[in-house]
Amino acid sequence: MKRVFLKLRESFISVLPITVIVLILSFTPLAPLSGMERAVFGVSAIFLVLGIGLFNLGADLAMTPMGEHVGSGLTKSKKLIVLLSVCFVMGVLITVAEPDLSVLAGQVEAVMNSMLLIVTVGVGVGLFLVIAIIKIITRKSLSSMLMFFYMALFAVSAVLIESGKGSFLPLSFDSGGVTTGPITVPFIMALGVGIATTIGGKDASENSFGLIALCSIGPMLAVMILSLTANGELSYTLPDYSVGANLGSAFGAVLGGTVLEVLLALGLIVVFFAILQFTVLKLPKEKIIQIVIGIVYTFGGLVIFLTAVKVGFMPIGFKIGQELASYNEVLLVVFGLVLGMVVVLAEPAIHVLNKQVEQVTGGGVGKTEMLVALSVGVGLSIALSMIRIIFGFSLLYYLIPGYLISLGLSFFVPKLYTGIAFDSGGVASGPLTSSFILPMAIGACASLAGEGSVLSLAFGVVSLVAMIPLITIQVLGFKAIMSAKVRNRITMKRILSADDEQIIYFAREDDNE
């Protein structure tokens, strides 16, 4: 019970800033909300706290241990084909079941079969998860692999534009962000840790990062290739963002569908894990009981979280974007910056990532330090997205220089920071980004440029949220290197300038300690 309370306290602190900002804004002429809209948003915020708390506890008890046991158990078997085959299937299953991907696919069903899109993205994740596992086993450089695949990504982008299918680009890049959701991240990250730890070696810690980074590339390439075969241009119709007539109808209409989504998401993973348990893993009863309890917490947390986001956060996000855009464009950019800095705090997978990073780096990269860097990065990305909507230019004007900078930095910072940075990009673009920030961008775009421009201008915000942290986290790594060099230089200067008596005294102090 104590762990539940601690998780709820953490989630309360995370959700409080965005809730306060939105409620304060609702009482101003900038983005006024009705009493019913405030009530729905307030209740949704309370449910969000409960959902995030239960999910984080469930991830600790189930999803992370499952990933670690699958990774270490299959690696110990020394059957490479089995390991890679299981990772491919698991990559496809968890992606097909990811709720965020289903939401994105539903937006473009008029020009692309939603199930075909979901399966294509799943295959992309599965293939690149296999590549990521091979990278861990062979200890290949993550920077070199990222450079190669992103160059391939932009080459395919050029082909897509040349063929007249450039309107598919924002969807393609967003698909890489939505696949790394609250179910996928804990499992894949723990899988990497389990494999890297079992293989061992002096670089085991840094070798475990980079799976999320590589798995985010697969969907983007897969959707671009699929888009080359699509007929017609993308069209977009605004969904119904209205709030229900009363609290009961608002939550009741969404709850049933969300339960089925989460059942599918967790069910596929649980069934596949059960098969592995009986055939390969054979974990003790105590571990299985812990995982079952964790799955129950995960299920409850995700249902509550996603219901709250769909009922209260999507409609309010859309309305705030619409109101701010019609009131003042500068305020829209400023609010995007502030909101981005606090919205990342409410992403469940962010807390899983920060905890694992602190453990793997032995406290070298603290949770607070990571959170600040991610907040600044996401804030900048949303502000830049609002500027793009206002002036109406291509997403590639951001992505090409952004990825060139982030890939260039990867050759100057420790490999561990590069892995953390590229994993952070995928994790930052979680459920709240696609369910609050994207509707806000859609509302702003519909107000400023019209419904017909939504796909080319509003979509792409998820990919920017995924890109900016790549730069900010690596800058954090570069700062750590320079600080260490300065400290070493000062220490050496003090030692060289000291006389023999001081050195002996200094040495005796160390012996006494």
Sequence and secondary structure as in RCSB ss.txt:
>XXXX:A:sequence
MKRVFLKLRESFISVLPITVIVLILSFTPLAPLSGMERAVFGVSAIFLVLGIGLFNLGADLAMTPMGEHVGSGLT
KSKKLIVLLSVCFVMGVLITVAEPDLSVLAGQVEAVMNSMLLIVTVGVGVGLFLVIAIIKIITRKSLSSMLMFFY
MALFAVSAVLIESGKGSFLPLSFDSGGVTTGPITVPFIMALGVGIATTIGGKDASENSFGLIALCSIGPMLAVMI
LSLTANGELSYTLPDYSVGANLGSAFGAVLGGTVLEVLLALGLIVVFFAILQFTVLKLPKEKIIQIVIGIVYTFG
GLVIFLTAVKVGFMPIGFKIGQELASYNEVLLVVFGLVLGMVVVLAEPAIHVLNKQVEQVTGGGVGKTEMLVALS
VGVGLSIALSMIRIIFGFSLLYYLIPGYLISLGLSFFVPKLYTGIAFDSGGVASGPLTSSFILPMAIGACASLAG
EGSVLSLAFGVVSLVAMIPLITIQVLGFKAIMSAKVRNRITMKRILSADDEQIIYFAREDDNE
>XXXX:A:secstr
 HHHHHHHHHHHHHHHHHHHHHHHHHTSSSS   HHHHHHHHHHHHHHHHHHHHHHHHIIIIIHHHHHHHHHHHH
HTT HHHHHHHHHHHHHHHHHT HHHHHHHHHTTTTS HHHHHHHHHHHHHHHHHHHHHHHHHT  HHHHHHHHH
HHHHHHHHHHHHTT GGGHHHHHHHHHHTS TTHHHHHHHHHHHHHHHH  TTHHHHT  HHHHHHHHHHHHHHH
HHTT  S            SSHHHHHHHHHHHHHHHHHHHHHHHHHHHHHHIIIII   HHHHHHHHHHHHHHHH
HHHHHHHHIIIIIHHHHHHHHHHHHHH HHHHHHHHHHHHHHHGGG HHHHHHHHHHHHHTTTSS HHHHHHHHH
HHHHHHHHHHHHHHHHT  THHHHHHHHHHHHHHTTTS HHHHHHHHHHHHHHS HHIIIIIHHHHHHHHHHHT 
GGGIIIIITTHHHHHHHHHHHHHHHHHHHHHHHHHHHHHHHHHHHHHS HHHHHHHHHHHHH 
